[in-house]
Amino acid sequence: MQEPTFRYLGDRSATVPVPALVLSLAALAIPVVATTLHPAWLERDGTLLIWLPVLLPAFLLTYHRGRTGASLALVAGMVVLVFTQVAVVLLDISTPQWGSIFAVVVTLVSVCLGAGWLAGLLHQERERAERWALTDLLTDLPNRRHLELFLDKAWAAARRGRKLSVVFFDLDNFKQINDEHGHTEGDRVLKAFSTILAERTRRMDLSSRRGGEEFVSVLIDCDIEAADGFAEHVRRRFEETDFGWGRATTSAGVVELQDHMDSPESLVVAADRALYRAKGLGRNRVYRADGSP
């Protein structure tokens, strides 16, 4: 079955801006510099004050890298903490305030874990919003916006020599189905067709609901012969589906990218014209834009 080709903007794809990295490193350097230049600050409550800046990377890195950023901030903070206290002991700068150090460790761990947990929730909500923004809610197929984005990328690759075909599907007499059997049955027909279409679509391709009873498949590295076979297979599978009250059919127009086509829209328009010819020839058939039967 076709799987969504969304590229979410979570931990894996986000990057940390240079200013945030510089600020994080500066914050981590404060305890080291303070310990070296002003060891008296380590006495009593001074330890807590010089370690407060170490919490800053937790927020900055978490904002840009989610839970991964929180983990990096925690590791960096612990490394700086250990390095600083080892230097204090070896150089006999001052007597470490172990109670304060324990408080710093607990605070750092708590902040990083809390920020990471919150970032995980926020990224999940963001990913969900991005997904639904590009998904048709009824059929769970990519929607028209996703189709346009995918087709633009496929078009750019095809202009560099890759084959590209488009299939335009339209369910026959769909209004009549809604009128005679109700919109609930109409939705069931749309879902049934979507399932068949998704099962047949390769992961490298995209099949989407363009709107209403119209569906479009973008087939990468696919010539018109293979695209015709794809469309015919979907048509036959759908025709064989029994809905209890009867069967439904679909017509399809198939086109392969040609040199004279100057935009992704021209490819879709050509497929739409081929679909119109299929409808004109009696519906429940596939028509190739090259004029083959």
C-alpha positions in Angstrom: 0.0 0.0 0.0 1.2 3.5 -0.8 2.8 5.2 2.2 2.7 9.0 2.7 5.8 10.8 1.3 5.7 13.7 3.8 8.9 15.1 5.0 8.3 16.2 8.6 10.2 19.0 10.2 11.0 17.3 13.4 14.3 16.5 15.1 16.0 14.8 12.1 15.6 17.7 9.6 16.0 20.8 11.8 19.3 22.6 12.1 20.7 24.9 14.8 21.5 28.5 13.6 25.0 29.7 14.2 24.0 32.4 16.6 22.3 29.9 18.8 25.3 27.6 18.8 27.6 30.5 19.7 25.4 31.6 22.5 25.2 28.1 23.8 29.0 27.7 23.8 29.4 31.1 25.5 26.9 30.0 28.2 28.8 26.7 28.8 32.1 28.6 29.0 30.9 30.9 31.8 31.5 28.4 34.6 34.9 27.5 33.3 36.0 31.1 33.0 34.5 32.0 36.4 36.2 29.1 38.1 39.6 30.0 36.7 39.5 33.7 37.1 37.3 34.1 40.2 37.5 31.0 42.3 36.0 32.8 45.3 32.7 32.7 43.4 32.6 29.0 44.1 32.1 29.6 47.8 28.7 29.3 49.3 25.9 30.2 46.9 28.3 31.4 44.2 28.4 28.0 42.7 24.7 28.1 41.8 25.0 31.6 40.2 27.8 30.7 37.9 26.0 27.5 36.8 22.7 29.2 35.9 23.9 30.0 32.3 24.4 26.3 31.6 20.6 25.9 31.5 20.4 28.3 28.4 21.6 25.7 25.8 18.9 23.4 27.0 16.2 25.8 25.8 18.1 26.9 22.7 19.0 23.5 21.4 15.6 22.0 22.4 13.8 24.7 20.4 15.8 23.9 17.2 16.4 20.1 17.6 13.7 18.9 19.9 14.6 15.9 22.1 17.9 15.5 20.3 18.8 19.1 21.3 17.8 18.5 24.9 20.1 15.4 25.0 23.0 17.4 23.5 22.5 20.2 26.0 22.4 17.7 28.9 25.6 16.0 27.7 27.4 19.3 27.2 26.3 20.6 30.6 27.5 17.5 32.3 30.8 17.5 30.5 31.4 21.1 31.5 30.4 20.4 35.1 32.8 17.4 35.4 35.6 19.3 33.7 35.2 22.3 35.9 35.1 20.3 39.2 38.1 18.2 38.2 40.0 21.4 37.5 39.0 22.8 40.9 40.3 19.7 42.7 43.5 19.3 40.7 44.4 23.0 40.9 43.3 23.3 44.5 41.4 26.4 43.6 38.7 26.0 46.2 36.8 23.3 48.1 34.0 22.1 45.9 30.5 22.8 47.3 29.2 19.3 46.7 25.7 20.2 47.9 25.5 23.0 45.4 26.9 20.8 42.7 24.2 18.2 43.4 21.6 20.9 43.1 23.1 22.0 39.8 23.0 18.5 38.4 19.4 17.9 39.5 18.3 21.2 38.0 20.2 20.6 34.7 18.7 17.1 34.3 15.2 18.2 35.2 15.3 21.2 32.8 16.7 19.1 29.9 14.2 16.2 30.5 11.3 18.6 30.8 12.3 20.6 27.8 12.8 17.5 25.8 9.4 16.1 26.7 7.7 19.3 25.9 9.6 19.6 22.6 8.5 16.1 21.7 4.9 16.9 22.2 5.2 20.1 20.2 7.0 18.4 17.3 4.3 15.7 17.2 1.6 18.3 17.0 3.5 20.1 14.3 4.0 16.9 12.3 0.3 16.0 12.7 -0.6 19.5 11.4 1.7 19.2 8.5 0.4 15.8 7.6 -3.2 16.8 7.6 -2.4 19.9 5.7 -1.3 17.7 2.8 -3.8 14.8 3.3 -7.4 14.4 2.1 -9.3 13.6 5.3 -11.9 11.3 3.7 -9.6 9.0 1.7 -6.3 9.5 3.6 -4.6 10.0 0.2 -2.4 13.1 -0.5 -4.5 16.1 -1.4 -4.3 18.6 -4.2 -1.7 20.7 -2.5 0.5 17.7 -1.9 0.0 16.7 -5.6 1.2 20.1 -6.8 4.3 20.0 -4.6 5.2 16.5 -5.7 4.5 17.2 -9.3 6.8 20.2 -9.3 9.7 18.1 -8.0 8.9 15.3 -10.4 8.8 17.8 -13.3 12.2 19.2 -12.4 13.7 15.7 -12.4 12.0 14.8 -15.7 13.4 17.9 -17.4 16.8 16.4 -16.6 16.0 13.2 -18.5 13.8 11.0 -16.3 10.6 9.6 -17.7 7.3 10.9 -16.2 3.7 10.0 -16.7 0.4 11.2 -15.3 -2.9 9.3 -15.0 -6.1 11.3 -14.4 -9.0 9.2 -13.0 -12.6 10.2 -12.7 -15.4 8.0 -11.2 -18.2 7.5 -13.7 -21.6 8.8 -12.9 -20.6 9.6 -9.4 -23.4 12.2 -8.9 -25.9 9.5 -9.8 -24.5 7.2 -7.1 -24.9 10.0 -4.5 -28.4 10.7 -5.7 -29.6 7.1 -5.7 -27.7 5.6 -2.8 -26.9 8.6 -0.6 -23.7 10.5 0.2 -22.6 7.8 2.8 -22.5 5.3 0.0 -20.8 7.8 -2.2 -18.1 8.2 0.4 -17.7 4.4 0.6 -17.2 4.3 -3.1 -14.5 7.0 -2.9 -12.7 5.1 -0.1 -12.9 1.9 -2.0 -11.3 3.4 -5.1 -8.7 5.2 -2.9 -7.7 1.9 -1.3 -7.2 0.2 -4.7 -5.3 3.1 -6.0 -3.0 3.3 -3.0 -2.3 -0.4 -3.1 -1.2 -0.2 -6.7 0.9 2.9 -6.3 4.7 2.4 -5.8 6.4 4.2 -2.9 8.3 6.4 -5.3 5.1 7.6 -7.0 2.2 9.6 -5.7 -1.5 9.0 -6.1 -3.8 11.8 -4.8 -7.4 12.9 -4.6 -7.5 16.1 -6.6 -11.0 16.9 -5.5 -14.5 15.4 -5.7 -14.4 12.2 -7.6 -11.1 13.1 -9.4 -7.8 11.4 -8.7 -4.3 11.9 -10.1 -1.3 9.5 -10.1 2.2 10.8 -10.8 4.4 8.0 -12.0 8.2 8.4 -11.8 10.5 6.7 -14.4 7.4 5.4 -16.1 6.6 5.5 -19.8 3.2 5.6 -21.3 3.0 1.8 -21.8 3.6 1.1 -18.1 1.3 4.0 -17.1 -1.4 2.5 -19.3 -1.0 -0.8 -17.6 -1.2 0.8 -14.2 -4.4 2.6 -15.1 -6.0 -0.4 -16.6 -5.2 -2.5 -13.5 -6.8 0.0 -11.2 -9.9 0.3 -13.5 -10.4 -3.5 -13.6 -10.0 -3.9 -9.8 -12.5 -1.1 -9.2 -15.0 -2.5 -11.7 -14.9 -5.8 -9.8 -15.8 -4.3 -6.5 -19.3 -5.2 -5.4 -21.0 -2.6 -3.1 -24.1 -4.6 -2.4 -26.4 -2.3 -4.5 -24.2 -2.7 -7.6 -20.8 -1.8 -9.0 -19.1 1.5 -10.0 -16.6 2.2 -12.7 -13.9 4.7 -13.5 -12.4 6.3 -16.6 -8.8 7.3 -17.0 -6.6 9.5 -19.1 -2.9 8.7 -19.5 -0.1 10.9 -20.7 3.7 10.9 -20.8 5.8 14.0 -20.6 6.6 15.3 -24.1 9.2 17.9 -25.2 6.6 20.5 -26.1 5.1 20.6 -22.6 6.4 23.6 -20.8 5.0 23.2 -17.3 3.6 20.7 -14.8 0.2 22.1 -15.4 0.4 21.3 -19.1 1.0 17.7 -18.2 -2.1 17.6 -16.0 -4.1 19.4 -18.7 -3.1 16.8 -21.3 -4.1 14.0 -18.9 -7.4 15.7 -18.3 -8.0 15.9 -22.1 -7.3 12.2 -22.4 -9.7 11.5 -19.6 -12.4 13.6 -21.5 -11.8 11.3 -24.5 -12.2 8.2 -22.4 -15.5 9.6 -21.1 -16.6 10.4 -24.7 -15.9 6.9 -25.8 -18.3 5.4 -23.4 -16.7 5.6 -19.9 -15.1 2.7 -18.0 -12.0 2.7 -20.1 -8.5 4.1 -20.3 -7.4 6.5 -23.0 -3.8 7.2 -23.9 -2.9 10.7 -25.0 -0.8 9.3 -27.9 -4.0 8.1 -29.5 -3.5 4.4 -28.9 -6.7 2.5 -28.2 
